[in-house]
Amino acid sequence: MTASRHPSRTMLLLCLSPLFLGGCSTTRLVVRATEPLLEKSVAAMNRETDLELARAAIPANLKMLEGMLLADPGNPRLHLRMAEGLYGYTFAFVEATDHARASALYRRCYAHAVQGLRAAGFPVDPRTARRPELERAVHQAGPGQKAGLFWAATCLAKYVDMNRDDPRSLAHIARAVTMMQRVLELDPGYYHAGPQLFFAVYYGSRPPMLGGDLQRAATFFDRARRLTGGRLLMVDVLEAEFLDRQKNDRKAFRAHLMHVLHTPVGRWPELAFANQVARARARGLLLKEAEWFD
């Protein structure tokens, strides 16, 4: 009988052959063939304007990603998509009302970012490496490790933010700064000027004795706005929250937030979801205006 009449037998022989991708990797092949569709799904979510629909949809997408990672655990792209998804969901829907849950989710976000970074060839684990080892590895990191460094720094910083009363947690912020500084050097406008916003918030949210610097914060906010062409409304929201409030500038605080709320929904479709999250956060901040500026 010929192999063509028995495809199952042919597949068995291929799976047994060490020349066939080192073994039977059909599931992994399916996962990797699905990645372009995953990218389209992410693009569609970025265009979503209905936050309740997004709130309901994102968890299912995250579980699908986890399933794909079970089949392809060494895939750096999937780990980084998982980190991005966990971060976006937690920032948009969890941290404002449940710090404990947000802390746990940001911790998972950080773990996936680290796994993605390590799978991309980063030589040390940022969670356990000594500071000199981490700094040396970060200094030598190239463009292929940029995304991993970005998400590791972002998720770690948010985890620290959710645990401000824990001195052990606060000690890790320097690791996040080290990683993001390298991303800033490699690509200042990466992920919608993410490194600029990271340092804008970092310098704007800390007292001077702990490294805060309102002038540097203002410079980073200006760069973020320029690099995004004013299309990312979260720049205005974070500037109101972390700079205008610190300067006790109520007029600027309100102007930034009202600009966000008056910008038409869906004006920049590729940023629709992020800008809807910005609007929701702006409304929440306006509720605190009287308390903060009384």
N, C-alpha and C positions, 0 to 999 in steps of 0.2 A: 504494500500500500504506500502511496506517496504522501509526503508530509503535507502537501497542499490539501489533501482530503481529510487530514486530522490536525486542524490548527491548534487544538489543545495540547496535543503531543509535541508539536513544534514549539509552543510556548514553554512547555516543561523543559525541553532540551535547552532552550535559550537561557532559562532561569538557572539551570545547572551549570552552564558554561561560565567560567571565570572571566571570559572575554566580554560578557554582556553586562557592562557597567559594574563589574565586580559582584554581580548577584542579581536577584530578581527585584528590580526597583520600580515596578509598574506604578505603585501608588505615588511614589515620589515624582515620577515623570508626570503623572496626572496633576499633581499639585503644582508643579512648575509650569505646566501648560496652562493652568488656570490663572496664573499670576496676571497676565494682561487683562483678564476680565475683572480681577480684583482692583486693578488700577482704575478701570472704568467705574467701578462701584464707588471708589473713594471720590472720584471726580463728581459723580452724581450727588453724593452726600454733601460735598462742598457747595453745591448749588441749591441745597434745600433751604427754604425759607420758613417752613413750619417746624418750630422747635419741638412741639409735642410729637410729631411724627419722627423726628430725629431721635428724640429721647427713647422712643419705643424701638426704633430700628437698630441703633448702634449696639446694644448688648448682643443681639443675635449675630451681628457681623463679627463681634469680638469672639464669640464662641466658635463661629466658623473658622476664624483665624487660628484659634487654639487647636481645633481639629486638624487643620492643615499642618500645624507645627508638630503634632504627634506623628504625622507621616514624614515630615521633613524637618527634624529638630535643629539641624545645623544651618538652616537657611537664614542668613542675616537680614534679608529684605523682609521676611515675614515677622521676625522679631521686632524690627524697627516699625513696621506697620502696626504691630500690636502695641508698642509703646506709644505711638502717635494716637491710636484710637483710644487707649486708656486715658491718656492725658486729656484729649479733647472732651471725652465724655465726663470726666471728673471735674474739669474746669467749668464746663458749661452747666452741669446738672447736679453736682454733688457738694462741692466744697463750701458753697454759701450756706448750706443748711446742716451739714453733717461732717464735721472735721474728722471724726474718728474713722468713718468710712472712707473719706477722701484720703486720709493718711495711708490706709491699707491699699487703696487703689494706686496711689502714686508710688508706693513701695513696689507694687507689681510692675508698674510702668518702668521704674528704674531697673528692675531685674531684667526685663525684656530688652531694654536699651543696652545694658551691659552685655547680655548674651549676643545681641546683634553686633556690638562693637568687637567683642572677642572673636566672633565668627568671621569678621572682616580682617582679622590678623593683628588686632591690638594685643601687645605682648603681656599686659598685666591686667588684673582685675581691679578696677577703680575702687571697689568696695573694701578690699583687703590690702592693697599694695601700700607700702610705706610712701610717705609724701615725696621723698627724692626720686623713688622709682617711678611714681606716677608722673611727676613733672618731666622726667627724662623721656618717658614714653609719649607723653602728650606733645612735647617739643618736636619729636620725630614723626608724629602722625601726619599722614598725607591726605589728599582729597578723598580717597576711598574710605577713610575712617571719619570723615566730617559728620555724616548723618548720625553715626553712633555716638560721637562725642556730644553733638547737639542735644539728642534726646536724653542721654545719660545726665548731662548737666541740668537740663530743663526739669526732668522728673525728680532728680535729687533735690533741686532747689525748692520745688513745690512740696516735697515731703518735709523738708526742714521748715518751710513756712507753716505747715499744719502742726508742727511740734515745737513751737517757739519756746515753750516752757521747759523743754528737755535740753539741758546743757550738752548731753552726748550727741543729740541731733544737730544742734547749732554748730558743733565742731566740724561738721561735714560740709558746711557751705563753702569753705576754701577749696575743697575738691571740685565742687561745681564751677566755681570761678575759674580755676585752672583749666578745666576742660573747655569752657565756653570761650575763654580768651583765645585758645587755639582756633576755634571755629571762626571767631572774629577776624583772625589773621588770614585764614584760608579763604573766607567768603563773607565779607561784611553784610551782604544782603540776603544771606541764606534764609530760606523758609520765611519769606515775607519780613525780612529784616529782623528775624528772631534774635540774633546776638545783640543787636542794638537795643531791643526792648528788654532783654535780660539785664543788661547793665544799666539801662535807664531806671528800671525798677530797683535794682540792687543799690544804686547810689541814692535814689530818692527815698527809699524805705528805711534807711539806717541812720542813726544819729551820727554826728561828726566824729565822736570818740570811737565809733566802731567802723569808720571808713565811709560814712555817708558824705555826699557832696552834691548839693542841689544844682550847682552850676554844671557839673559833669552830667548829672541826670538830664538837665535841659538840653545839653548838647546831643546826648544819645537819642532823646525823643525827637529832636529836630532831624537827625539823620534818618531815623526810622520813618518819619513822615515823608522825607524826600525820596528815600529808596522805594517806598511803596506808592509813591505818587498821590498820597492822601486817600488812597482807596481802602486801606485797612482801618476801620473805625475804632478798633481796639486801642490804637495808638492814643487817640483822644481820651478814651475811657481811663486808660492807665495813667496818662499824664494828669488827669483830674484827680485820680485817687492817690497817686504817689508823689506828685510834685506840687500841684496847686494847693492841695490840703496842707502839705508841709510848709508852704510859703504863706499860708493863711490868706490865700487870694481867692475869695469867694466869687468874684466876678469872672475870673478865668475858669474856675471850677465849673460854674454854671454854663459858661459859654461853650466849653468843650463838650459837655454832656448834651446840651441842647442841639449842638451841631450834629451829634450822632443821631439824636431822635428825629431831627428834621430832614436827614438824608433819606431819599426815597428807598423803600425796600426793593432789593434786587437790582439796584443801580449797577453794581459790578457783579454779574452772575457767578463768576468763579470764586468770589469771596462771600457769597450770600449767607452761608451758614455762620461763618465767623462774625459777620457783621450783625446778624440777628442775635448772636450771643452777646455782642457788644451792646446792642440796644437793651437787652434784658439787664445787663450789669449796670448800664447807665441809669435805668429806672431805679434800681436798687440803691445806687449811690445818691440819687436825688432825694430819696426818702431820709437820708442821713444828713442832708445839708444843714438843716437848722441845728441839729445836735453838734455837728463839727464846727460850725462857724458862729455859734451863738455868742 
